[in-house]
Structure formats: structure tokens, C-alpha cells
């Protein structure tokens, strides 16, 4: 378990093991790989970030992850794996989010990208690029850093 404080001073616990938290995850974050790069969405208020959102009633977490990726970027995901879960002790109350790692099969052009301006592909070192002013605060969080580093480790193990 990795523990840290986020930029708002909230306690965050990140686990790469399933079932680490008593609370059920109601939110998803989808780290999307597209070829050699990454697929982000351009949120209208926050800027560039990985797609994600709330699980709808009756949806599994995987269904929510696939839906959010499609709604915000038009991405059809080939592979999708649960990577991690994290809990934030927010002043309103704790919440748990599941982090998925998906590989994009294709990107469809859609008539609406909901609260975003649609897909943005990024090549290069996302761990460095994410600190640009065009990126959302979510991308600058340690959760993204730890998850990307974990993905890179998993990919090296496969080589």
C-alpha cells in the first residue's frame, strides 16, 4: 500500500492489489495506451487528462471504464485490465476509485464527447509532459505517477 497526501491535503491510499478497501469503488480512471503513446481527453474545465468518471447504476466497473473511455474519447478498447484502486479521505467523505489500464483498438469520431472536447493523443514521456499547464491537476497527482511507473514495469517484465 502506498500512502501520501494529495495537493489538497487529503490522505490517499493506493493499492495494486484487488480488494484492498472495504468501500466499493464508484469511480473509474482509465489509463489508455494508443500505439506507442497515450490517449487523453481534453476536459472543458480541467484540461488534458485520462478519461474517467462515475459508475452508473447496474454497471460493472469494467463496463463503466469502457463507457467513459468511449464517451470522452471515442476509444474502443481492445484490452482492459484492472490495475489499481485508491481511496481518498476527502472532507466530504472517503471515496474509492478503480484504475484501469486499456489498450486502444480504434478511435471512433462521435457527435458528442460529453463534458470534454474529445480525444488527444500524446507521444513522449507522459511522466514529464503531464506537468505542462495544459494538463489537469489529476495528471499531476502521485496516483498517475505510480500507475504509469507500474505499467512500465509490467511491460518490461513481458519483454
Secondary structure by P-SEA (a helix, b strand, c coil): cbbbbcccbbbbbbbcccccccccccbbbbbcccccbbbbbbccccccccccccccccccaaaaaaaaaaaacccccccccccbbbbbbcccbbbbbbbbbbbbccccccccccccccbbbbcccccccccccccccccccaaaaaaaaaaaaaaaaac
